[in-house]
Amino acid sequence: MKYDLIIIGAGPGGCMAARKAARDGLNVLIIEKLKEAGKVTRFCSRLLRLGDGAFSSDKPITDVNIHRATCTIEVGAPGKHIVRLHEFPEDASFSYAGELDPCFNETWVSPGGAQFDRQTTHRTIDGFVVDKEIMLQGLLRDAEEAGCKIQAGTKCLEIEDSGDGVRLKVKTSAGEETLLAKRAIVADGSFSSLAKQLGFNEGRGDGPGKLRFMSFILDRCELPFREMRRARFTQPSVHKGYLNIGPWPPGLWEISCSAPVASPVRLPQVLQEFLTNSAFSYLFEGATIVDRQGCSMDLRPPVRDAARGNVICIGDNLAYAETAIKGAFGCGYKAAEASAQALDGKDGNDFYNQYWTHAFNFFSPQYNKRSKRLPPIPVVLNDEETDTLFGWFASHGICGMPADILPGNQEELMADLPEIARKVFGEKKIRGDEELDGEEAA
Ligand SMILES: Cc1cc2nc3c(=O)[nH]c(=O)nc-3n(C[C@H](O)[C@H](O)[C@H](O)COP(=O)(O)OP(=O)(O)OC[C@H]3O[C@@H](n4cnc5c(N)ncnc54)[C@H](O)[C@@H]3O)c2cc1C
């Protein structure tokens, strides 16, 4: 049997691609290596951020024409919500039956309790934390109803694009078999061996290295805020990174931290220390750990030509976590559309590559430079200095992400807190936004 399209991986990208392609009448198979399609084992904080704010900088991008992939959510009665992909046709919207935990801001907190926020108000919703598994299972149900075949417990070991079609070697509990299709969408997430086999990583470059993440899922926690939000607790004497905390539907909490793969830091011990022996331990009295998750992230540069020959690689496999859930949905939808176009004799690959290279901030040199200007605060400051800096932001009413508000207030910080400024910025004046923007334009 030769399918029109085989999709490899049932994460957000693959599930959306399967739903769209099946609804458009293609003969589609989606395979997933886990025993259950729609299950999620790789750690992800599950926040669907509204608007085009990104991972490390909220400043508008001016060097590249980016229409950042984003979403809105129509909140309905419990279990009856609609997710809409911004600037996508109506058939990209889908219903979501899980819990929605609204986050009204993101807040950085120092050991002494000084705080600054990402947004100027706690009265607007920044995003919603979702139950990712319920979301994916809903999309898969839609895909199946439209005729998509779903095969879980099936790992793709090899993929070959032979010009007149795609050949997959897969492994199931019954053994190995070969699957054939006219085209494939590879949606297998980070560290993709399939993208590598197909040659997509050639000339990609290595990037600054890999990060490890670890999270504990807690059944109880008291956040020191009136409104629900995601927070970044900062205590450099316990960890030279942030301790991130947020809701974890249904009804639980997630705390997580990260460190470079090359560092000797033991993340489970860091989390234990935060829970039991830190300035923030009082928030976790009575909490019990109900699950642990982990993952790594490779900060490699993205690949531009994600659609080549009969294959489109989507989502995290040619970038990294910055595609995010909503971005992977966008990739899945557009890749299904592009595959149908290609099967119709049109240039579907160019259609997809145009979308891909204009939907994500990581294709903006300006964004990348802004994000990388400074080391993280807990790497360069101690606990007391963190209290002083966060208190300074609070007393000046300054809100925003560190990568934006530190350079944006460099001169004032050098005047008011010279010792801290020297540690944060180093000996040289770092380039401000105008300088970076001018450099791009030149
Ligand atoms: C620490 C961390 C925190 C994050 N937090 C957020 C957040 O708060 N909000 C947000 O929007 N995004 C977040 N992300 C990013 C988000 O998780 C990803 O961008 C998104 O899940 C990418 O979707 P995907 O479909 O490309 O890949 P994935 O979600 O990785 O799905 C890939 C699927 O393919 C399957 N697979 C892999 N290999 C094979 C194979 N050979 N054969 C068959 N199946 C295979 C996997 O089992 C998996 O089901 C976070 C990421 C990290 C690392």
PDBQT file of the ligand as one rigid body, heavy atoms in Angstrom, charges set to zero:
ROOT
HETATM    1  C1  LIG A 501      12.129  22.735  28.630  1.00  0.00    +0.000 C 
HETATM    2  C2  LIG A 501      11.093  23.047  27.587  1.00  0.00    +0.000 A 
HETATM    3  C3  LIG A 501       9.968  23.770  27.942  1.00  0.00    +0.000 A 
HETATM    4  C4  LIG A 501       9.010  24.083  26.964  1.00  0.00    +0.000 A 
HETATM    5  N1  LIG A 501       7.921  24.781  27.324  1.00  0.00    +0.000 NA
HETATM    6  C5  LIG A 501       7.026  25.138  26.387  1.00  0.00    +0.000 A 
HETATM    7  C6  LIG A 501       5.883  25.912  26.729  1.00  0.00    +0.000 A 
HETATM    8  O1  LIG A 501       5.671  26.272  27.884  1.00  0.00    +0.000 OA
HETATM    9  N2  LIG A 501       5.011  26.245  25.740  1.00  0.00    +0.000 N 
HETATM   10  C7  LIG A 501       5.203  25.855  24.447  1.00  0.00    +0.000 A 
HETATM   11  O2  LIG A 501       4.389  26.203  23.590  1.00  0.00    +0.000 OA
HETATM   12  N3  LIG A 501       6.271  25.111  24.091  1.00  0.00    +0.000 NA
HETATM   13  C8  LIG A 501       7.173  24.747  25.030  1.00  0.00    +0.000 A 
HETATM   14  N4  LIG A 501       8.254  23.981  24.682  1.00  0.00    +0.000 N 
HETATM   15  C9  LIG A 501       8.443  23.612  23.280  1.00  0.00    +0.000 C 
HETATM   16  C10 LIG A 501       7.496  22.503  22.814  1.00  0.00    +0.000 C 
HETATM   17  O3  LIG A 501       7.543  21.420  23.690  1.00  0.00    +0.000 OA
HETATM   18  C11 LIG A 501       7.926  22.054  21.409  1.00  0.00    +0.000 C 
HETATM   19  O4  LIG A 501       8.284  23.184  20.624  1.00  0.00    +0.000 OA
HETATM   20  C12 LIG A 501       6.814  21.294  20.683  1.00  0.00    +0.000 C 
HETATM   21  O5  LIG A 501       6.335  20.194  21.430  1.00  0.00    +0.000 OA
HETATM   22  C13 LIG A 501       7.367  20.788  19.343  1.00  0.00    +0.000 C 
HETATM   23  O6  LIG A 501       6.433  19.955  18.731  1.00  0.00    +0.000 OA
HETATM   24  P1  LIG A 501       6.887  18.871  17.633  1.00  0.00    +0.000 P 
HETATM   25  O7  LIG A 501       5.630  18.284  17.104  1.00  0.00    +0.000 OA
HETATM   26  O8  LIG A 501       7.839  19.506  16.674  1.00  0.00    +0.000 OA
HETATM   27  O9  LIG A 501       7.757  17.793  18.415  1.00  0.00    +0.000 OA
HETATM   28  P2  LIG A 501       7.495  16.941  19.726  1.00  0.00    +0.000 P 
HETATM   29  O10 LIG A 501       6.486  17.571  20.598  1.00  0.00    +0.000 OA
HETATM   30  O11 LIG A 501       8.841  16.657  20.293  1.00  0.00    +0.000 OA
HETATM   31  O12 LIG A 501       6.849  15.573  19.171  1.00  0.00    +0.000 OA
HETATM   32  C14 LIG A 501       7.615  14.639  18.437  1.00  0.00    +0.000 C 
HETATM   33  C15 LIG A 501       6.877  13.298  18.456  1.00  0.00    +0.000 C 
HETATM   34  O13 LIG A 501       7.560  12.392  17.566  1.00  0.00    +0.000 OA
HETATM   35  C16 LIG A 501       7.725  11.127  18.188  1.00  0.00    +0.000 C 
HETATM   36  N5  LIG A 501       8.902  10.498  17.554  1.00  0.00    +0.000 N 
HETATM   37  C17 LIG A 501      10.195  10.884  17.672  1.00  0.00    +0.000 A 
HETATM   38  N6  LIG A 501      10.985  10.105  16.903  1.00  0.00    +0.000 NA
HETATM   39  C18 LIG A 501      10.182   9.212  16.288  1.00  0.00    +0.000 A 
HETATM   40  C19 LIG A 501      10.427   8.159  15.371  1.00  0.00    +0.000 A 
HETATM   41  N7  LIG A 501      11.661   7.888  14.933  1.00  0.00    +0.000 N 
HETATM   42  N8  LIG A 501       9.376   7.422  14.939  1.00  0.00    +0.000 NA
HETATM   43  C20 LIG A 501       8.114   7.697  15.368  1.00  0.00    +0.000 A 
HETATM   44  N9  LIG A 501       7.828   8.684  16.255  1.00  0.00    +0.000 NA
HETATM   45  C21 LIG A 501       8.845   9.448  16.696  1.00  0.00    +0.000 A 
HETATM   46  C22 LIG A 501       7.907  11.497  19.664  1.00  0.00    +0.000 C 
HETATM   47  O14 LIG A 501       7.642  10.377  20.499  1.00  0.00    +0.000 OA
HETATM   48  C23 LIG A 501       6.903  12.624  19.824  1.00  0.00    +0.000 C 
HETATM   49  O15 LIG A 501       5.617  12.149  20.137  1.00  0.00    +0.000 OA
HETATM   50  C24 LIG A 501       9.203  23.639  25.640  1.00  0.00    +0.000 A 
HETATM   51  C25 LIG A 501      10.320  22.875  25.300  1.00  0.00    +0.000 A 
HETATM   52  C26 LIG A 501      11.277  22.586  26.258  1.00  0.00    +0.000 A 
HETATM   53  C27 LIG A 501      12.469  21.780  25.866  1.00  0.00    +0.000 C 
ENDROOT
TORSDOF 0
